[in-house]
Amino acid sequence: MNLQRVCVKVFADPSAHFDERVLIDVFHDWFRRGAALGTLIDVADYRHVPNGPGVMLITHEGNYALDRSGGRPGLTYQRKAALPGDVGARLRSAARHVLTACRLLEGEARVGADLVFAAGQVEVIANDRLLAPNTDEAYGALEPHLRALGETLYGPGHFELQRVANDPHERLAAMVTGDAQVDVASVLGRLADGAG
């Protein structure tokens, strides 16, 4: 499987209540400061779309969105540009991107202390229905890479892996769930230590 386009979502604490309009200014400031999130292109506002992508930060390499898809708010990184390495390295890279953005958002005074990300669970979505259709065969090919990601993020034997839906109309996706109490900085540290 040569999957390139992947999404990784880190869920926000469901009790988080803040004005998402603030993200438009925050993301524009990241442009001005040259935040290390990729080649920044634009900020888009899709808050009017129910359970949609919300406010998006568009980069050449991928898109960041504080979305509410599936009825659960969280920050999603959608990789667009090709990456070197195997699928496992690409998953780790996408996870690193989204967790880095989560850490930046948690540190934004304008967002406030209300926005906290629950780094103990990530959703991984294969965003390429041609290369990774939602079939048992494709999931079987992706599963070892998902397990390796879980070991990197949470440690061997300290996570659960669950396929989201066995439905050919949905994208192939899985939840990787570790310790509910783990914070973004800890998981980012494990990614840095795990190489790749």
C-alpha positions in Angstrom: 0.0 0.0 0.0 1.5 3.3 -1.1 -0.9 5.5 0.8 0.1 9.2 0.7 -3.0 11.2 1.6 -3.9 10.6 5.2 -5.8 12.6 7.8 -5.1 12.5 11.5 -7.5 14.1 14.0 -6.9 14.9 17.7 -10.1 15.4 19.6 -10.8 18.5 21.7 -12.1 18.3 25.2 -15.9 18.2 24.6 -16.5 20.8 27.3 -14.4 23.3 25.3 -16.5 26.4 24.5 -14.8 29.3 22.7 -15.5 31.6 19.8 -14.2 29.8 16.7 -14.1 33.2 14.9 -10.9 33.9 16.9 -9.2 31.2 14.9 -9.3 33.3 11.8 -7.1 35.9 13.4 -4.9 33.3 15.1 -4.2 31.5 11.8 -3.5 34.8 10.0 -1.1 35.7 12.8 0.6 32.3 12.2 1.1 33.5 8.6 2.8 36.7 9.7 5.0 34.9 12.2 5.9 32.1 9.8 4.7 29.3 12.1 6.5 26.1 11.2 3.5 24.2 9.9 4.3 24.1 6.2 4.1 26.6 3.3 1.1 28.7 4.4 -1.3 29.6 1.7 -4.7 30.7 3.1 -7.3 30.7 5.8 -10.8 29.6 5.0 -14.0 29.9 7.0 -16.4 27.0 6.7 -18.2 27.4 10.0 -21.5 27.6 8.2 -21.2 23.9 7.1 -22.9 21.6 9.7 -20.4 19.1 11.2 -17.9 20.5 8.6 -14.3 21.6 8.6 -14.9 24.9 10.5 -12.0 27.3 10.2 -9.2 25.9 8.0 -5.5 26.8 7.7 -4.4 25.8 4.1 -0.8 25.0 3.5 0.9 23.6 0.4 1.6 20.3 2.2 -1.7 19.9 3.9 -4.8 21.5 5.6 -5.5 22.0 9.2 -9.1 22.3 10.3 -10.8 22.7 13.7 -13.7 20.5 12.6 -16.8 19.0 14.1 -17.2 16.0 11.8 -18.8 13.1 13.4 -20.2 15.5 16.0 -16.9 15.5 17.8 -14.7 18.7 17.7 -11.1 18.3 17.1 -8.1 19.4 15.0 -7.6 17.5 11.8 -4.5 17.5 9.6 -5.1 16.4 6.0 -1.9 15.6 4.2 -2.0 16.5 0.4 1.6 16.5 -0.8 3.7 13.3 -1.2 6.0 12.3 1.6 9.1 10.0 1.4 9.3 6.8 3.4 6.8 4.1 4.0 3.2 4.4 5.2 4.2 4.2 8.8 6.6 7.2 8.4 3.8 9.2 6.7 1.4 8.5 9.5 3.9 9.6 12.1 4.6 12.8 10.1 0.9 13.6 9.9 0.5 12.9 13.6 3.4 15.2 14.3 1.9 18.0 12.2 -1.5 17.9 13.9 0.0 17.6 17.4 2.3 20.5 16.8 -0.7 22.6 15.7 -2.6 21.5 18.8 0.2 22.6 21.0 0.3 26.0 19.3 -3.4 26.4 19.7 -3.4 25.4 23.4 -0.7 28.1 23.9 -2.8 30.9 22.2 -4.1 33.4 24.8 -6.9 34.5 22.5 -8.3 31.0 22.4 -8.1 30.8 26.2 -7.7 27.8 28.5 -10.9 26.3 27.3 -9.4 24.6 24.2 -7.5 21.5 25.4 -6.8 18.5 23.2 -7.3 15.0 24.4 -4.1 13.5 22.9 -5.0 10.0 24.3 -7.0 9.3 21.1 -6.4 10.0 17.5 -8.4 9.1 14.4 -6.5 8.1 11.3 -8.3 8.3 8.0 -7.1 7.0 4.6 -8.1 9.9 2.4 -7.7 8.0 -0.9 -10.5 5.7 -1.8 -8.7 4.3 -4.8 -5.5 3.2 -3.0 -7.3 2.4 0.3 -10.9 1.5 -0.1 -12.9 0.7 3.0 -12.4 -3.1 2.6 -11.1 -5.8 4.9 -8.2 -6.3 2.6 -7.1 -2.6 2.6 -7.6 -2.4 6.4 -5.4 -5.5 6.8 -2.7 -3.8 4.8 -3.0 -0.6 6.9 -3.3 -2.2 10.3 0.4 -3.0 10.9 1.2 0.7 10.3 -1.6 1.8 12.6 -0.3 -0.6 15.3 3.2 0.9 14.9 1.8 4.4 15.2 -0.1 3.4 18.4 3.2 2.0 19.9 5.0 5.2 19.0 2.3 7.4 20.5 1.4 5.5 23.6 3.9 2.6 24.0 3.7 -1.1 23.2 0.6 -2.7 24.8 -0.8 0.7 26.0 -3.3 1.4 23.2 -6.3 -0.1 21.5 -7.0 -0.1 17.8 -10.5 0.0 16.4 -11.7 0.2 12.9 -14.3 3.1 12.7 -16.7 1.6 10.1 -16.8 -1.3 7.8 -18.8 0.6 5.2 -17.6 1.0 1.6 -19.4 4.4 1.4 -17.1 5.8 4.1 -13.4 6.3 4.1 -11.2 3.7 5.7 -10.5 4.9 9.2 -9.4 3.7 12.6 -9.2 5.0 16.2 -6.0 4.6 18.1 -6.7 5.0 21.8 -4.1 5.2 24.5 -4.2 6.8 28.0 -7.0 9.3 28.3 -4.9 11.5 30.6 -1.9 12.0 28.2 -1.3 15.5 27.0 -0.1 16.9 23.7 3.4 17.6 24.8 4.0 14.1 26.1 2.8 12.5 22.8 4.9 14.9 20.7 7.9 13.9 22.8 7.2 10.2 22.1 7.0 11.0 18.4 10.3 12.8 18.5 12.0 10.0 20.5 10.5 7.4 18.1 12.1 8.9 15.0 10.5 9.0 11.6 
